[in-house]
Amino acid sequence: MGIDPSNFHKYNVIDTCAIWNILSSQLLYTTANNAGCLFSCTYFVYYECLYKPRTNPKQAEIELQNRFRQEYENGKFKYYHLTIEDLQDVEVLQGRKKKDKGELASIAFAKKTRQAFLTDDTGARKQAAKSMNSKMVQTTPHLLAWLIFINYLSDSDLQPIICEHKKSDRPLEKHFLDAYKIVLEYRLIALSPKITE
């Protein structure tokens, strides 16, 4: 996980898995908002989150859908429609890789609007890095690391965030811990005396 916790782009086009991962922890989500992060999505992603048919959805998934619906109604998430040209770009991308339309639409929209693309899907991250500046491709663990690094979250917030995340049946505990280790490494480097000649 090659992240730089000292740097995070605040304006993000976000895909479905990242929406669920960010909303899985109220503490993480509220702190991201307080730090000035803005999240938008394409209509494809909005549809996937709220209307795409699911067989036997778990209670945790229904709760995340309700949170997303509430945040959308409160104006915290906005969705955007794509133009014909954007959709043609998605078709080109889809020809190269069999990825989900929501992820591909998000990549195309992030690229068009010069915003970061926030995803926790490895394949989508790799595809996005081929289509846009790789430094504009971000993850939820990167967001967590940045919030800790800039002291919007404290070290003691890590475990409550992981507990909330796990309660929502989300899979990023290991990645959150890895991101936290990177924060500690950055802090150590910042505190190390500089060697001068």
SVG drawing of the C-alpha trace seen along z (x, -y; Angstrom):
<svg xmlns="http://www.w3.org/2000/svg" viewBox="-34 -22 64 36">
<polyline fill="none" stroke="black" stroke-width="0.4" points="0.0,0.0 2.0,-2.9 0.2,-5.8 1.5,-9.2 -0.5,-10.1 0.7,-13.7 -1.2,-14.2 -4.8,-13.6 -7.1,-15.2 -10.3,-16.4 -12.5,-16.3 -13.4,-12.8 -15.5,-10.9 -16.3,-7.8 -17.4,-4.3 -19.9,-2.0 -17.4,0.0 -15.7,-3.1 -19.1,-4.6 -19.9,-1.6 -16.4,-1.6 -16.6,-5.3 -20.1,-5.2 -19.4,-2.1 -17.8,-4.2 -19.7,-7.3 -16.5,-8.6 -14.5,-8.3 -17.2,-9.8 -17.9,-12.7 -14.2,-13.5 -13.7,-13.4 -16.5,-15.9 -15.0,-18.1 -11.7,-18.0 -13.3,-19.4 -13.6,-16.2 -16.4,-16.2 -17.7,-13.1 -19.6,-12.8 -20.6,-9.9 -22.0,-9.1 -25.6,-8.2 -24.4,-4.6 -23.0,-4.4 -26.0,-6.0 -28.2,-3.4 -25.9,-0.6 -26.1,-1.8 -29.8,-2.2 -31.7,-0.4 -29.6,2.4 -31.5,5.6 -29.8,7.7 -30.6,11.3 -30.8,11.7 -29.2,8.4 -27.8,8.5 -29.0,6.1 -25.6,4.3 -26.0,3.6 -29.5,2.3 -28.2,0.0 -25.5,-1.3 -28.1,-2.0 -30.2,-3.9 -27.1,-5.9 -26.3,-6.7 -29.9,-7.7 -29.9,-10.0 -26.6,-11.6 -27.8,-12.1 -31.0,-13.8 -28.9,-16.0 -26.8,-17.1 -23.6,-15.5 -23.3,-13.2 -24.1,-14.5 -24.5,-12.4 -23.9,-13.5 -25.0,-12.2 -22.5,-11.6 -22.5,-13.0 -22.6,-10.9 -18.8,-11.5 -18.2,-10.3 -20.2,-7.1 -18.2,-6.5 -15.0,-6.8 -16.5,-4.2 -17.2,-1.9 -13.5,-2.2 -12.4,-1.4 -14.8,1.5 -13.4,3.0 -10.0,3.1 -11.1,4.5 -14.3,6.2 -15.0,3.8 -18.2,2.7 -19.9,-0.2 -20.1,-2.2 -16.4,-2.0 -15.7,-2.8 -18.1,-5.7 -16.4,-7.0 -13.0,-6.8 -14.2,-8.7 -16.0,-11.4 -13.0,-11.8 -10.7,-12.2 -13.0,-14.6 -13.5,-16.8 -9.9,-16.5 -11.0,-15.2 -9.5,-12.2 -11.0,-8.8 -11.6,-7.0 -12.0,-3.3 -11.2,-0.2 -11.3,2.2 -7.9,3.3 -8.8,3.8 -10.5,0.4 -7.4,-1.2 -5.2,0.4 -7.5,-0.6 -7.7,-4.2 -4.0,-4.4 -3.7,-3.6 -6.3,-6.2 -5.4,-9.1 -2.7,-10.4 -2.0,-7.6 -1.6,-10.2 -5.3,-11.0 -6.3,-7.5 -7.1,-7.1 -8.5,-4.6 -10.4,-4.7 -7.3,-3.5 -5.4,-6.4 -8.2,-8.8 -7.9,-7.3 -4.1,-7.6 -4.3,-11.3 -6.9,-12.2 -4.7,-10.6 -1.5,-12.3 -3.1,-15.8 -4.5,-15.2 -8.2,-15.3 -8.2,-11.8 -6.1,-10.6 -4.3,-7.3 -7.0,-6.2 -9.7,-6.6 -8.3,-3.8 -9.9,-0.9 -13.4,-2.5 -13.3,-3.1 -12.3,0.6 -15.0,1.8 -17.7,-0.3 -16.3,0.9 -16.4,4.6 -19.9,4.2 -21.0,3.2 -19.4,6.3 -16.8,4.4 -13.3,5.9 -10.7,3.2 -9.4,3.9 -6.0,5.1 -5.7,2.2 -6.6,-0.3 -3.8,1.2 -1.3,1.1 -2.2,-2.5 -1.7,-3.3 1.7,-1.8 2.6,-4.0 1.5,-7.0 3.8,-5.9 6.7,-5.6 6.1,-9.1 6.0,-10.5 9.2,-8.7 10.9,-10.1 9.7,-13.6 11.1,-13.3 14.4,-11.8 17.3,-14.2 18.6,-15.3 22.1,-14.1 24.2,-17.0 27.7,-16.9"/>
</svg>
